[in-house]
Amino acid sequence: MPVDRCPTGVPSVDALLGGGLESDCLTELYGEGGSGKTLLCLEVAVRLALADRWVFYIDTEGVSVDRLEAIAGGRVDQVLKRLLLATPKNLEEQTKAVGTAAALAREARRPVGLIVLDSATFYYRLSLSGPDEDEGRLALVEELAELMATALGAQVPVLFTNQVWTRQTDGSLEPLGGTFVNHAAKTILRLDRLTGARRRAVLVKHRSLGEASAEFRITNHGLSGPLERAPSSSSSKGGSS
């Protein structure tokens, strides 16, 4: 049975994804700061809110209100009526926010169209190399497991962003969280900074599509890009990254 897709609203990215985010799984975005991860999340969130769908947005790093207004245009008030924003201040609060989002989606009393966790690994990273590292890892695993079950059971797309670390051997950027995080996401997009406002989305992992890439641009009003899709000769190391 074909899986429903949720368009992001960025034509080149939607073409890369075969139509948009799959509704029964997790999609991971990773890349260095300024690569467009949060902007892409906001694009999808605004699009669904304007379509009268509820969006549960868990923000750990501080969403730019100015960016939200720019993407929504003159309809920001309409967007805010359907945007449920949680701003956890620590990993415990993040876990509670994930549980609330999952419960709302499963109850289906409101038409939840999207859950966003931006960024999933911000507080986890703070726990690394400290006494709370094991606790942080366990919390992250449990959060993603709950979101996986929710996406599959409620047919609600889940989009989460991930921070990166630099591999010492070759300087490449790798997502945080290890093997479980990358296995939890059935779709993984790496976002690269190019020159100026140009960005590239690389499809690293997908259940039915091969590795490919597409460009998009950051503008004053959000994201835009050409309708093009090309094989990626420089994408990361395959679907199990």
DRENDOZA-955248 format. One record per residue: x, y, z of N, C-alpha, C in turn; residue in one letter. Coordinates in steps of 0.2 Angstrom, whole numbers, plus 5000, padded with zeros to 4 digits. Layout:
% DRENDOZA-955248
   n_east   n_north   n_up   ca_east   ca_north   ca_up   c_east   c_north   c_up   r
        X         Y      Z         X          Y       Z        X         Y      Z   A
...
This chain:
% DRENDOZA-955248
   n_east   n_north   n_up   ca_east   ca_north   ca_up   c_east   c_north   c_up   r
     5004      4994   5000      5000       5000    5000     5004      5006   5000   M
     5003      5011   4995      5007       5017    4995     5007      5021   5002   P
     5013      5024   5003      5013       5028    5009     5012      5035   5007   V
     5007      5038   5012      5006       5045    5010     5012      5050   5012   D
     5012      5055   5008      5018       5060    5008     5015      5067   5010   R
     5019      5070   5014      5018       5077    5016     5023      5081   5013   C
     5021      5085   5008      5025       5090    5004     5028      5095   5009   P
     5035      5097   5008      5038       5102    5012     5036      5109   5010   T
     5034      5109   5004      5033       5116    5001     5039      5119   4997   G
     5045      5115   4998      5051       5117    4994     5051      5112   4988   V
     5050      5115   4982      5049       5110    4976     5055      5105   4975   P
     5061      5108   4975      5067       5104    4974     5068      5098   4979   S
     5066      5100   4986      5067       5095    4991     5061      5090   4990   V
     5055      5092   4988      5050       5087    4987     5051      5082   4982   D
     5054      5085   4976      5056       5081    4971     5061      5075   4973   A
     5066      5078   4977      5071       5073    4980     5068      5068   4984   L
     5063      5069   4988      5060       5064    4992     5054      5060   4989   L
     5053      5061   4983      5048       5058    4979     5041      5060   4981   G
     5040      5067   4983      5034       5070    4984     5033      5073   4991   G
     5038      5071   4996      5038       5074    5002     5040      5069   5008   G
     5038      5071   5014      5040       5067    5020     5035      5061   5020   L
     5037      5055   5022      5033       5050    5022     5029      5050   5029   E
     5023      5048   5029      5019       5049    5035     5019      5044   5040   S
     5023      5038   5039      5023       5033    5044     5030      5032   5047   D
     5034      5037   5047      5041       5036    5049     5044      5042   5051   C
     5050      5042   5054      5054       5048    5056     5059      5050   5050   L
     5059      5056   5049      5064       5059    5044     5069      5064   5048   T
     5075      5062   5047      5081       5066    5051     5084      5071   5046   E
     5085      5077   5049      5089       5082    5045     5095      5083   5049   L
     5101      5083   5046      5107       5085    5050     5112      5089   5045   Y
     5116      5093   5049      5120       5097    5045     5123      5102   5050   G
     5128      5106   5047      5131       5111    5052     5127      5117   5053   E
     5128      5121   5058      5124       5127    5059     5123      5131   5053   G
     5117      5134   5052      5116       5138    5046     5115      5135   5039   G
     5114      5128   5040      5113       5124    5033     5106      5124   5031   S
     5101      5126   5036      5094       5127    5034     5090      5122   5037   G
     5092      5118   5042      5088       5113    5046     5081      5116   5049   K
     5082      5121   5053      5076       5124    5056     5072      5127   5051   T
     5075      5131   5046      5070       5134    5041     5066      5129   5037   L
     5069      5123   5036      5065       5118    5032     5059      5115   5037   L
     5061      5115   5043      5056       5113    5048     5050      5118   5048   C
     5052      5124   5048      5047       5129    5048     5043      5130   5042   L
     5046      5128   5036      5042       5128    5030     5037      5123   5030   E
     5038      5117   5033      5033       5112    5033     5028      5114   5038   V
     5030      5116   5044      5025       5118    5049     5020      5123   5047   A
     5023      5128   5044      5019       5134    5041     5014      5131   5036   V
     5016      5127   5031      5012       5125    5026     5006      5121   5029   R
     5007      5116   5034      5002       5112    5037     4997      5116   5041   L
     5000      5121   5045      4996       5125    5049     4991      5129   5045   A
     4993      5132   5039      4989       5135    5035     4984      5131   5031   L
     4985      5124   5031      4980       5119    5029     4976      5117   5034   A
     4976      5120   5040      4971       5119    5046     4973      5112   5049   D
     4979      5110   5049      4982       5105    5052     4986      5107   5058   R
     4985      5103   5064      4989       5105    5070     4996      5103   5069   W
     5001      5107   5072      5008       5105    5072     5011      5106   5079   V
     5014      5100   5081      5017       5101    5088     5024      5102   5087   F
     5027      5107   5088      5034       5109    5087     5038      5110   5094   Y
     5042      5105   5095      5047       5105    5101     5053      5109   5099   I
     5054      5114   5102      5060       5119    5100     5065      5119   5106   D
     5071      5116   5105      5076       5116    5110     5081      5122   5110   T
     5081      5125   5104      5087       5130    5102     5084      5137   5101   E
     5078      5138   5101      5075       5145    5100     5073      5147   5093   G
     5067      5146   5091      5065       5147    5084     5064      5155   5083   V
     5067      5157   5078      5066       5164    5076     5059      5166   5074   S
     5056      5171   5078      5050       5173    5077     5050      5177   5070   V
     5055      5181   5069      5055       5184    5063     5055      5180   5057   D
     5059      5174   5057      5059       5169    5052     5052      5166   5051   R
     5049      5165   5056      5042       5162    5056     5037      5167   5053   L
     5037      5173   5055      5033       5178    5052     5035      5179   5044   E
     5041      5179   5042      5043       5180    5035     5040      5174   5031   A
     5041      5168   5034      5038       5162    5030     5030      5162   5029   I
     5027      5164   5035      5020       5164    5035     5017      5170   5031   A
     5021      5175   5030      5019       5181    5027     5014      5185   5031   G
     5008      5187   5028      5003       5191    5032     4998      5186   5036   G
     5000      5179   5036      4995       5175    5039     4998      5171   5045   R
     5003      5175   5049      5006       5172    5055     5001      5171   5060   V
     4996      5175   5061      4991       5174    5066     4987      5167   5065   D
     4986      5166   5058      4982       5159    5057     4987      5153   5058   Q
     4993      5154   5057      4998       5149    5058     4998      5148   5066   V
     4999      5153   5070      4999       5152    5077     4993      5149   5080   L
     4987      5149   5077      4981       5146    5080     4982      5138   5079   K
     4986      5136   5075      4987       5128    5074     4994      5126   5076   R
     4998      5130   5079      5005       5128    5081     5006      5128   5088   L
     5007      5121   5090      5008       5120    5097     5015      5120   5099   L
     5018      5125   5102      5025       5126    5103     5027      5124   5110   L
     5032      5119   5111      5035       5117    5117     5042      5120   5117   A
     5044      5123   5123      5051       5125    5123     5054      5122   5129   T
     5056      5116   5129      5059       5112    5135     5066      5115   5137   P
     5067      5116   5143      5074       5119    5146     5079      5114   5148   K
     5077      5107   5147      5082       5102    5149     5079      5095   5146   N
     5083      5090   5147      5081       5084    5144     5075      5081   5146   L
     5074      5082   5153      5068       5079    5156     5062      5082   5153   E
     5062      5089   5152      5056       5093    5149     5055      5091   5142   E
     5061      5089   5139      5060       5087    5132     5056      5080   5131   Q
     5058      5076   5136      5055       5069    5136     5047      5070   5137   T
     5046      5075   5142      5038       5076    5143     5035      5079   5137   K
     5038      5083   5133      5035       5086    5127     5034      5081   5122   A
     5039      5077   5121      5038       5071    5116     5032      5067   5118   V
     5031      5065   5124      5026       5061    5127     5019      5065   5125   G
     5019      5071   5127      5013       5075    5125     5011      5075   5118   T
     5016      5076   5114      5015       5076    5106     5012      5070   5104   A
     5015      5064   5106      5013       5058    5104     5006      5056   5106   A
     5005      5058   5113      4998       5057    5115     4993      5061   5111   A
     4994      5067   5109      4989       5071    5105     4988      5068   5098   L
     4994      5065   5095      4993       5062    5089     4989      5056   5089   A
     4990      5052   5094      4987       5045    5095     4979      5046   5096   R
     4978      5051   5100      4971       5052    5102     4967      5055   5096   E
     4970      5058   5092      4966       5060    5086     4960      5065   5087   A
     4960      5068   5093      4955       5073    5094     4956      5079   5090   R
     4962      5081   5088      4964       5086    5084     4968      5083   5078   R
     4967      5086   5072      4970       5083    5066     4977      5085   5066   P
     4982      5081   5069      4989       5083    5070     4992      5081   5063   V
     4995      5086   5060      4998       5084    5053     5006      5083   5054   G
     5009      5085   5059      5016       5085    5059     5019      5086   5067   L
     5024      5082   5068      5027       5083    5075     5035      5085   5073   I
     5037      5090   5075      5044       5092    5074     5048      5092   5081   V
     5054      5089   5081      5058       5090    5086     5065      5093   5084   L
     5066      5099   5086      5071       5103    5083     5075      5107   5089   D
     5081      5104   5091      5085       5098    5089     5084      5093   5094   S
     5084      5087   5091      5083       5081    5096     5089      5080   5100   A
     5095      5082   5098      5101       5080    5102     5104      5086   5105   T
     5101      5092   5106      5104       5098    5109     5106      5096   5116   F
     5101      5094   5120      5102       5092    5127     5106      5086   5128   Y
     5105      5081   5124      5109       5075    5124     5116      5077   5123   Y
     5118      5082   5119      5125       5084    5118     5128      5086   5124   R
     5124      5090   5128      5126       5093    5134     5128      5088   5139   L
     5125      5082   5139      5126       5077    5144     5132      5072   5142   S
     5135      5073   5136      5141       5069    5134     5147      5071   5138   L
     5151      5066   5140      5157       5066    5144     5156      5069   5151   S
     5150      5067   5153      5148       5069    5160     5145      5063   5164   G
     5143      5064   5170      5140       5059    5174     5133      5057   5171   P
     5130      5062   5167      5123       5060    5165     5123      5058   5158   D
     5129      5055   5155      5129       5053    5148     5124      5047   5147   E
     5125      5042   5151      5120       5036    5150     5113      5038   5151   D
     5111      5042   5155      5105       5045    5156     5102      5048   5150   E
     5107      5053   5147      5105       5056    5141     5104      5052   5135   G
     5108      5047   5134      5107       5042    5129     5101      5038   5129   R
     5099      5036   5135      5093       5032    5136     5087      5036   5135   L
     5087      5043   5137      5081       5047    5136     5080      5048   5128   A
     5086      5049   5125      5085       5050    5118     5083      5044   5114   L
     5085      5038   5116      5082       5032    5113     5075      5031   5114   V
     5073      5032   5120      5066       5032    5122     5061      5037   5119   E
     5064      5043   5118      5060       5048    5114     5059      5046   5107   E
     5064      5044   5104      5064       5042    5097     5060      5036   5096   L
     5060      5031   5100      5056       5025    5100     5048      5027   5100   A
     5047      5032   5105      5040       5034    5106     5037      5037   5099   E
     5042      5041   5096      5040       5045    5090     5039      5040   5084   L
     5043      5035   5084      5043       5030    5079     5036      5026   5079   M
     5034      5024   5085      5028       5021    5086     5022      5025   5085   A
     5022      5032   5086      5017       5037    5085     5016      5038   5077   T
     5022      5039   5074      5022       5040    5067     5018      5034   5063   A
     5020      5028   5065      5018       5022    5062     5010      5021   5064   L
     5009      5022   5070      5002       5020    5072     4997      5026   5070   G
     4999      5032   5071      4994       5037    5069     4995      5040   5062   A
     5000      5038   5059      5001       5040    5052     5003      5048   5052   Q
     5007      5050   5056      5009       5057    5057     5016      5057   5055   V
     5018      5061   5051      5025       5062    5049     5029      5065   5055   P
     5035      5063   5057      5039       5066    5062     5046      5068   5059   V
     5047      5074   5060      5053       5077    5057     5058      5080   5063   L
     5064      5077   5063      5068       5079    5069     5075      5081   5066   F
     5078      5086   5069      5085       5089    5067     5090      5086   5072   T
     5096      5086   5069      5102       5083    5073     5108      5087   5072   N
     5112      5088   5077      5118       5091    5077     5123      5087   5074   Q
     5129      5089   5073      5134       5085    5070     5141      5086   5074   V
     5145      5081   5073      5152       5081    5075     5157      5080   5069   W
     5163      5082   5070      5168       5082    5065     5172      5075   5066   T
     5172      5071   5061      5177       5065    5061     5184      5067   5060   R
     5188      5065   5065      5195       5067    5065     5199      5065   5059   Q
     5197      5059   5056      5201       5056    5051     5201      5060   5044   T
     5195      5062   5043      5194       5065    5036     5191      5072   5036   D
     5189      5074   5042      5185       5081    5043     5178      5081   5041   G
     5175      5075   5039      5168       5075    5037     5163      5076   5043   S
     5157      5078   5042      5152       5079    5047     5148      5073   5048   L
     5147      5071   5054      5143       5065    5056     5138      5067   5061   E
     5132      5064   5060      5126       5066    5065     5128      5063   5072   P
     5125      5066   5077      5126       5064    5084     5121      5058   5085   L
     5122      5054   5090      5118       5049    5093     5119      5042   5091   G
     5124      5041   5087      5126       5034    5085     5121      5030   5081   G
     5122      5024   5081      5118       5019    5077     5111      5019   5078   T
     5108      5020   5084      5101       5019    5085     5097      5025   5082   F
     5100      5031   5082      5097       5037    5079     5096      5036   5072   V
     5102      5034   5069      5102       5033    5061     5097      5027   5059   N
     5096      5022   5063      5092       5017    5061     5084      5019   5063   H
     5083      5023   5068      5077       5025    5069     5074      5029   5064   A
     5078      5033   5060      5075       5037    5055     5075      5033   5048   A
     5070      5033   5045      5069       5029    5039     5071      5033   5033   K
     5071      5040   5034      5074       5045    5029     5079      5049   5032   T
     5084      5050   5029      5090       5055    5032     5092      5059   5026   I
     5091      5066   5028      5094       5071    5023     5100      5075   5027   L
     5105      5075   5023      5111       5080    5025     5110      5086   5022   R
     5111      5092   5025      5110       5098    5022     5117      5101   5022   L
     5120      5104   5017      5126       5106    5016     5126      5114   5014   D
     5130      5118   5017      5131       5125    5015     5135      5125   5009   R
     5133      5129   5004      5137       5130    4998     5139      5138   4998   L
     5139      5141   4992      5141       5148    4992     5135      5152   4993   T
     5136      5158   4997      5130       5163    4998     5124      5159   5001   G
     5118      5160   4998      5112       5158    5000     5111      5151   4998   A
     5115      5148   4994      5114       5141    4991     5115      5136   4996   R
     5111      5131   4996      5111       5125    5001     5110      5119   4996   R
     5112      5113   4999      5111       5107    4995     5108      5102   5000   R
     5103      5098   4998      5100       5093    5002     5103      5086   4999   A
     5106      5082   5003      5108       5076    5000     5104      5070   5004   V
     5101      5066   5000      5097       5060    5002     5102      5055   5004   L
     5103      5054   5010      5108       5049    5013     5105      5042   5013   V
     5098      5042   5015      5095       5036    5017     5087      5037   5015   K
     5085      5031   5012      5077       5031    5010     5075      5024   5009   H
     5069      5022   5011      5067       5016    5010     5066      5013   5003   R
     5065      5018   4998      5063       5016    4992     5067      5020   4986   S
     5071      5025   4988      5074       5030    4984     5082      5029   4985   L
     5086      5030   4979      5093       5030    4980     5096      5036   4982   G
     5102      5037   4983      5106       5043    4985     5105      5048   4979   E
     5104      5054   4981      5103       5059    4976     5104      5066   4980   A
     5104      5071   4976      5104       5078    4979     5101      5083   4976   S
     5099      5089   4979      5095       5094    4976     5097      5100   4979   A
     5097      5106   4975      5099       5112    4978     5093      5116   4980   E
     5094      5121   4985      5088       5125    4987     5092      5132   4989   F
     5088      5137   4990      5091       5143    4992     5087      5146   4998   R
     5091      5150   5003      5088       5153    5008     5087      5160   5006   I
     5080      5162   5007      5078       5169    5004     5076      5173   5011   T
     5074      5179   5009      5071       5183    5015     5064      5180   5017   N
     5061      5176   5013      5054       5174    5014     5054      5166   5015   H
     5060      5163   5017      5060       5156    5018     5065      5153   5013   G
     5063      5147   5011      5067       5143    5006     5064      5142   4999   L
     5068      5142   4994      5065       5141    4987     5071      5137   4984   S
     5069      5135   4978      5075       5131    4974     5072      5129   4968   G
     5077      5127   4963      5075       5125    4956     5072      5118   4957   P
     5068      5116   4952      5066       5109    4952     5071      5105   4948   L
     5076      5103   4952      5081       5099    4949     5083      5093   4954   E
     5085      5088   4951      5087       5082    4955     5093      5079   4951   R
     5098      5078   4955      5104       5075    4951     5107      5070   4956   A
     5111      5065   4953      5114       5060    4957     5120      5063   4961   P
     5121      5061   4967      5126       5064    4972     5132      5060   4972   S
     5137      5063   4969      5144       5059    4969     5148      5060   4975   S
     5145      5065   4980      5149       5067    4986     5145      5066   4992   S
     5140      5062   4991      5135       5061    4997     5139      5057   5002   S
     5136      5056   5008      5139       5052    5014     5139      5045   5012   S
     5141      5041   5017      5143       5034    5016     5137      5029   5016   K
     5132      5031   5012      5127       5026    5011     5121      5026   5016   G
     5116      5022   5016      5110       5022    5019     5111      5021   5027   G
     5116      5018   5029      5117       5016    5036     5121      5021   5040   S
     5122      5027   5037      5127       5032    5040     5126      5033   5048   S
